[in-house]
């Protein structure tokens, strides 16, 4: 089963009663994001599901706490120098695990969560105790907020494991992970720069059930300065390393996934973006 269009402007659903400590920590890595992170924080404020916000300020030029309004449910972890997103995420995850949260949800500093994102994911995780990783679909928007295209992913475990041979079929900022699973599998690997989320998804999928919700959970900003664009070759090289690390010579999907990655490495990003936008325009007709 695959995701279908469900817009982000849904009304929030009722949360479970708040305990002394929320079950969910939302992890946001931030690097020189003082002009964009307000959008992410505003979207989380619209989520009535109890949560804490853990921001890792990864050596930004300006102290983040001097640039934003702090909140009671917010913790800012400051790294004195820029370490990169993988180490920043692991620094935040280590804090989350130490604090005993049940779930950790991801969000990027320039993205916006739907108002019922956390409640939908928490409800699903409660109903499916075997699921370690839960994602969702996303609206990809320009820095000006224009919808460029949608990212729709398979929703059930079997379809996801087949799709993972080709690439990550999770939108990283929609991750919600059980912390018990992270304690068993470990944190993000530093061996796959630009594809650390892909490798973690494959690692979790080998040991536990994984799933995606069919709803659009985030508005994901497609930025010219983002990892997927400016560091595309490194990302594709890391993707290839992940595919080889989880190789299965008995599956046709393994060979097709390797072939697809090789072809993509030869295509300019502008062409890939144009194809996705054209496909989106065609689906609207």
C-alpha positions, 0 to 999 in steps of 0.5 A, a space after each residue: 500500500 502507498 500513501 495518498 494525498 492528504 493535505 497538511 491543514 487538518 484539525 488536531 486530534 485529541 492527545 492522550 492525557 499528559 503525564 509528568 514527562 511527555 513520552 515524545 522528544 522532538 529532535 531538531 538539529 540546527 546550524 545557522 538556522 536562526 531565520 528558519 527555525 521559527 517555522 518549525 517551532 510554530 508548527 510544533 506549538 500547534 501539535 496538542 500531543 505532549 512533547 518536549 523539543 530537543 534542539 542541537 545547536 551545531 556550532 552556529 555563528 550565533 547562539 541559538 538561544 539568543 535568536 529564538 523565544 525559548 519555551 518550557 518544553 525546550 532544551 537547547 544543546 550547544 556544540 561549540 564547533 560544527 560537527 555535521 548533522 550525523 554527530 549532532 543527531 547522535 548528540 541529541 539522541 544520547 540526551 534523549 536516551 539518557 532522559 528516558 523518553 519513549 519515542 523520538 521524532 525528527 524534524 528539520 529546522 526549516 520544515 513544518 509539521 502538520 498539527 496532528 503529526 505527533 498524535 497520529 504517530 503516537 496513536 499508531 505506535 501504541 496500536 502497533 507495538 512491533 513497529 520500531 520506525 514510523 514515517 509518513 508522506 510529505 509535501 515538498 515546498 520551495 523556500 517561498 512555500 510553494 508546493 513543488 511535488 509530493 513524496 508518497 511512500 509505501 506504508 506496509 513493512 513488506 513493501 517498504 523492505 522491497 523499496 529500501 533496496 533502491 533508496 530510503 522510502 522514509 522522509 527523514 523529518 517524519 521519523 518517529 523511533 522507539 528509543 528501545 529500538 535505538 538502544 538495541 541497534 545503536 545510533 546513526 552511523 558516521 560511515 554514510 554521510 548524506 545517507 545516515 537516515 537510509 542506513 538507520 532505516 535499513 538497520 531497523 527494518 532488519 530487526 523490527 517492523 517499520 511503517 509509514 502513515 499515509 498522511 502528509 506529516 510535514 512540509 519539507 523545504 527543498 533548499 538549494 543549499 540542502 544536503 540532497 542538492 549540494 552534496 548529491 554525489 557524496 550522498 549517492 556514493 553513501 547510498 551505494 555503500 549502504 546498498 552493498 552493506 545490506 546486499 542480497 544476491 538472491 533478490 532482483 531488487 538488490 541489482 536493480 537498486 544498484 543500477 538505479 543509483 548508478 544512473 542517478 549519479 549521471 543525471 543533474 539534480 535540476 533534471 531530477 527535480 523537473 521530472 518530479 515536478 512534471 509528474 506532480 503536474 500530471 497527477 493533478 490533471 
